[in-house]
Amino acid sequence: MALLADRESRLLIDGKLVTGSAGTFPTINPATEEVLGVAADADATDMGRAIEAARRAFDDTDWSTNTELRVRCIRQLRDALREHAEELREITIAEVGAPRMLTSGAQLEGPIDDLSFCADTAENYEWKTDLGHATPQGIPTRRTLAREAVGVVGAITPWNFPHQINLAKVGPALAAGNTLVLKPAPDTPWCAAAVGQIIAEHTDFPPGVINIVTSNDHAVGALLSKDARVDMVSFTGSTATGRAVMADAAATIKKVFLELGGKSAFLVLDDADLAGACSMSAFTASMHAGQGCAITTRLVVPRARYDEAVAAAAATMASIKPGDPNDNTTVCGPVISERQRDRIQGYLDLAVEEGGTFACGGGRPADRDRGFFIEPTVIAGLDNSARVAREEIFGPVLTVIAHDGDDDAVRIANDSPYGLSGTVFSGDDERAARVADRLRVGTVNVNGGVWYAADAPFGGYKQSGIGREMGLAGFEEYTEIKVIATLAN
Ligand code: NAD
């Protein structure tokens, strides 16, 4: 693959790397504001060709039934990505602004490794299960339950963890026998295009099975939700866009899979190590400049110790300086774009209007005049009804809220339109587990446990989404169920 400076970025359509019909668009380094280079800009015609290629590969080849071929191609992709991990790492740091330290985990190497789970699942999966004999309406019948691929999947993804989110759709969708068109976010086209190049040059995926279409125009991606030739749309992004995807998909009743926003709560019970828990909460909210859908951005603490909790969180956040993502010690890099930085700044202004105060941070760091940086910020003095406690800010911003005991803490955590994730800290594991059981969210961290793993389903309740990504549940999202009833003699 080319060095960063010489990168060319093309679309992958029907097995070939091709230029975009709308020309190119720039991709920008959020840490420096420099233009890194250009990406291929697809138009509606390119998207139509990609959908057609995926349709043909599904309908006219044995891809969906040839499990051996699929497993081999996915393992080949995993190995090829591993071989090119260093180039992918440089692209990811430069284009996403992702701290280098995160690329050994969820930003890059983790999701590459997770492809093993997809291949293994397909290899060992019981595609047909015997439902046994029965005599419905008096007729002796042998029943078989079959799982099959859904068909053509349109995958639309955001910029914050591009490899994790792209591969968490590509891996299970292809392993289950679907064909796919991936439309990545316009902010991170190179991350996806580099994977497209690796697929074209180093794997045996048949033409059309996977297509990668970068575009600067959201409307080009929206065609995936609208086109009748697409059987399922798998979307990760904001709840507002998820709503639009669902509405567009309604016309053709396609299967809709949504991973959306969050405003997750970190509950500190009154018997917990308060300083330790608040410090961990502040650290988590600063990682990757807070650009993670499942990050806990509401710190909910005992009212009697509110000031102490604010001080502990602020001490940690004040020690985390937004920095160069290339530096091995950086935890908090830039946010992705000027638009996102201004949006976050708008929320910080709103916090003041709502009567909140900053225990640390509150704006752009004084020592960084280039790059889209925001100081890790602790907002104090507001309750859960404030807009900054209810809306997703998607920056390194933590709002500290007081609770009056376990029931109140649970009430506050669940008083949200979202239901993605949560954390509970207590000196008593059983008490923490009882609280965890009452949270209306898809994943819970209890006293520091980690839920992120290839075999653990991830997703949201309420307006955080529909369906689960990863794990067996994530694989089965990309399948249809068929019951075959045979007359038994
Ligand atoms: P976004 O919703 O603005 O964009 C996501 C993708 O949708 C992009 O590829 C964009 O081009 C595309 N898009 C925009 N309008 C569209 C339309 N009308 N039809 C089809 N596609 C359209 O989100 P973003 O700003 O890129 O990412 C941040 C959001 O993603 C946050 O809300 C975050 O919580 C969410 N997110 C959720 C998860 C999760 O798993 N729950 C993971 C990561 C990010």
Residues whose N, C-alpha, C, O or C-beta is under 5 A from the ligand:
A	BS01	NAD	I156 T157 P158 W159 K183 P184 A185 P186 H218 G221 A222 T236 G237 S238 T239 T241 A244 E259 L260 G261 G262 C293 S464
